[in-house]
């Protein structure tokens, strides 16, 4: 029987990240595949701060002119 168990190595033993349906002291063979580390939980706050800094920057002439946002622009020959 094969099953996949997500676990972390605490320096001494593999600790499952979720309950495992195996009897206590059941012999198993472990094959490890190293996964990239998960982003820290506060990563969302860091990304939000970076987004706010980006949005606070001036456009320096890179904006879209107001007339380009008009619905009728597709029929306009100013482009």
MOBELFEN-V863182 format. One record per residue. N is the residue number from 1. RES is the residue in one small letter. PHI is phi as a letter, one per 30 degrees, with the letter a starting at -180 (NA if undefined). BURIAL is # if it has 16 or more other C-alpha atoms within 10 Angstrom, else .. Layout:
BEGIN
N|RES|PHI|BURIAL ; N|RES|PHI|BURIAL
END
This chain:
BEGIN
1|x|NA|. ; 2|x|c|. ; 3|x|b|. ; 4|x|c|. ; 5|x|b|. ; 6|x|d|. ; 7|x|b|. ; 8|x|b|. ; 9|x|c|. ; 10|x|c|. ; 11|x|j|. ; 12|x|b|. ; 13|x|b|. ; 14|x|d|. ; 15|x|c|. ; 16|x|d|. ; 17|x|d|. ; 18|x|b|. ; 19|x|e|. ; 20|x|c|. ; 21|x|d|. ; 22|x|b|. ; 23|x|d|. ; 24|x|d|. ; 25|x|i|. ; 26|x|d|. ; 27|x|d|. ; 28|x|b|. ; 29|x|c|. ; 30|x|c|. ; 31|x|c|. ; 32|x|c|. ; 33|x|b|. ; 34|x|d|. ; 35|x|c|. ; 36|x|d|. ; 37|x|d|. ; 38|x|d|. ; 39|x|d|. ; 40|x|d|. ; 41|x|d|. ; 42|x|d|. ; 43|x|d|. ; 44|x|d|. ; 45|x|d|. ; 46|x|d|. ; 47|x|d|. ; 48|x|d|. ; 49|x|d|. ; 50|x|d|. ; 51|x|d|. ; 52|x|d|. ; 53|x|d|. ; 54|x|d|. ; 55|x|d|. ; 56|x|d|. ; 57|x|d|. ; 58|x|d|. ; 59|x|d|. ; 60|x|h|. ; 61|x|i|. ; 62|x|c|. ; 63|x|d|. ; 64|x|d|. ; 65|x|d|. ; 66|x|e|. ; 67|x|d|. ; 68|x|d|. ; 69|x|d|. ; 70|x|d|. ; 71|x|d|. ; 72|x|d|. ; 73|x|e|. ; 74|x|d|. ; 75|x|c|. ; 76|x|d|. ; 77|x|c|. ; 78|x|d|. ; 79|x|d|.
END
